[in-house]
Amino acid sequence: MEAVELAKSYGSGVRTWALRGVDFRIDAGEFMAIVGASGSGKSTLLNLVGALDRPTSGRIFVNGTDTSTLDDVSLAALRGDTVGFIFQFHYLLSEFTVLENALMPQWIRKRGTDTKWVKDLLGRVGLGDRLKSKPNELSGGQQQRVAVVRALANRPRLILADEPTGNLDSQNGALVFDLLTELNEELGTAFALVTHDDRMARRARRIVAMGDGQIVADYRVDAVKKEAETVAAQLT
C-alpha cells in the first residue's frame, strides 16, 4: 500500500486540515506503530489507507490499484479482500456466537466460507473451546481476541488497528499485543497500529510519528538500535 501527497480536510469555507501532503508506504509483512498526540492525524490516516474514507486530494494505491478510480462498490470489494480492521472497541454482535462473529467478513464477501481457517485461528488465540459462546460470556481480552480473528478471516495482506488495546487493562492489553506480533510473524500479514502506549510502540519494528497532520518522523527500530550499538562500540 502506498499513499502519495495524501490530504484530508473537513468543513466548508474555512477548512480544517486533518492531513497535509502525506507520503506513506506499508510493505508486506511490516509491523509498525503510528504514534502522536490526539488530533495529529493518526486515525484519519488509517481510515484513508483502509478505504473507509476518501482523501480530499492525493492518491492511494492498493496492490497497484489507484483507489481514486474505483466506485464505492469496487472500493468496498477491494477493502474486503485486502484489509482487516481492529478497533478500540470490539464491535462484536451480541446475538451471534464467537464463531459466527469471526466468520462475519466471509459472509459479507459472499465468496464461500472457510470455517476451518477461522476455527484454527480461534484455537490459536485460546478460544477454541468458546466457539458457541456469546460475546457477553467473554472477558474484555477474549472479546478483543475474537475481533482480531475476525480481522484475519479473509486472509488480508494488511491489518489496520486503531488503539486495539485501549479499552483493556495492562495485562490483557499486553496479551493482545503479543498475539498481534505472533500473527505478524507466523502469517506474514502487515500490521499498522495506532497507539498511545509508548511501551507497545517501542516493540514495533517501525515507528511513524505524526504531528499536525504530517509525518514528522519515520524510522525502523532495528536500524536505530544498530546505530546505537555502533556508537557505543566506538566509545568503548
N, C-alpha and C positions, 0 to 999 in steps of 0.2 A: 504494500500500500504506500502511495506517495501523494503528498499534498503540495501544491505549488502556489505560492502567493495567496494563501488562504485568508479571507477576511469575512467577518460577520458583524453586522450592525443591527440594532433594533430601534424601533420608533420611527417617526416621520418628522420632518423639519430638522431640529437639532437631534442628530442621531447619536446613539450610544454604541461605541465600538467594543465588542467583546473580543474580537481577534483582529489583528492588523498585520497583513502580509507575512503569514507564517509559512515557512518551508519545513516539511516534516516527512520523515520516512520511517516505516517499520518493516524490517526484514524478517524473513522466515525464521522461526524458532527463537526470536528475541524475547527477553524478559525485562521490561522497562517499567520504571516508576515515573509518573508525572507529578511533580510537586509544585507548590506555590501557594500564596495567600488566597483567601477566599476572594472571588471576583477577578482572578488573574487570567481566566480563560480556559482552565483545565477541562471542566465538564463540557464547555462549548466545543472545544477541540475534539473530545471524544465523541460527542453527538454527530459532528460533521464527518469525522473519519468513518464512523459506523453507519453513515447514511440515514440517521434518524432525523436529520435536518439538512437543509441545503445552504451552501455558503452565499453570502452577498456577492462575493467575487472570488476568483481563483478556481483552481481545478483540483479534483481528487481522482486519482487513478487506482482502481482495484483490479488486480490481476491484468493490468494493461488496459482496462476499460475506463474511459473517461465518463465518470458518473453524471456529468452535466448533460450528456447526450441521451440519457435514459428517462423515460416517463416514470411516473410513480409506481406503476405495476412492475416494470422491469427492474427498477431500483429496489423494490421490496424483495423481488426474487433473488437479486444479487446479494442483498444483505442476508437473506435467509440461508444462502448457500455458503457464504464465506466468513460471516462474522457471528460471534456469540457474545451475549451481554450478561454481565453480572452487576447488579446494583446494590446500593447500601441496604435497601430493604429487599427481601427475597421475592416478594410478589407471587407467592405460591397461591394456587386456587384452593380454597378451603374445602370445596366439595369433592375434590379429586384426591386420589391416593398419591403416595410418594412416586410410585412408578408412572402413574398417569401424568402427573405434573412434569416429570422428567421427559416423558415422551411427547409433550405438547409441541415442540418445534417440528418434530417429524410429522405429526398430524397436520399441522398448519401448512407444511410444504407439500403434502399430498404426493409424495414420491415413494410410498411404501414405508413400512415400519420395521426398523431393526431393533426388536425388543432385546435380543441377546446382547447387543452392544451396550444398550442403556443399563441393563441388569448388571453386566460386568462392571460398568463404571460405578454403579451404586454399591456394588460389593467392594470395589477398590476404595471407596470413601467410607467404608464401615457401615453401610446402610442396607446390606444385602438381606438382613432379616427384618427390614421395616418397609418392604415394598407395598404392603397393603395398609400401612398406617396413614392417617390424615395429618396434615401439617400441624394442627393444634395438639397432636400427640407427641410432637418432637420438641427438642430444646432449640434455642436460637441458633446454636452452632450447627445442629443437624439440619435445620431448615435451610441454612445458607449453603450447606454441602449439597442439598438437593438442587439449589439454584445453580451451583457450579456444574453439576451433571447436566442439568437442562441446557446450559450454555454450550455444552460439548456434544449435545445429542446429534447434531447434523455434521459432526466432524469438521468444524470450521477451521480455517487457517489462522484466524485471529480471534482472540478473546479480549474484549474491552471491559474493564471493571472499574466502576466509579465508587470509590470508598467501600470495597466489598467487605471490610471488617469493621466499618464504622459503627454498626449497631451491636457489636459483640463485645463481651468483656475481654480482657487482655489474653486470658488463656485460650478461649475459643477463637479469638482473632488470630493468634499465633498458629493454631491448628489449621485454620482455613488457609492462611498464607503458606504454611508448609505444604498443604495439599496442592496449591496452585503451582508452586515451584516444582513439585514432584511431577505433576501432569505436564508441565512445560518440558521437563527433561525426558519423560517417557514417551510422550506423543509428538513432540516437536512442534506443538502449537505455539504461536507467538502470543504473548500476553503484554498488554499495556494497562497499567493500573494507576488510577488517580488515588493518591493517599496523602493524608496529613500526618501519618505516623512515621517519624524520622527513622525509627528503628527498622521498620519494614522497608522503607525506601532504600536504606543502606544495603539491604540484602539483594536488591535488584542488580542486574548486570549492566544496566544503562539507566542513567538518571537524566530526565529532561525537566528543567526548572522554568517556570513561566512567571511573567510579571507584566501587568498592564496589557494583556492581550498579545504578548510576544514571547518567543522563546529566548530566555536570557542566558541559558547555559545548557549544554548537551554533551555529556561525557560518558564514557564507558568506565565502569568501576574498576575492572581489571587493569585497564591502562593506567588509571590513576595510582592504583596500588603498586603496579610495576615501577612507575616513575618514582614513587616514594621510596621503594626498596632500593632503587638505583642510587638515589641521592643519599640515602642512609649508608649504603655500602661505600660511597665515595668519601663520606665523612669519618669513617672508621679506619 
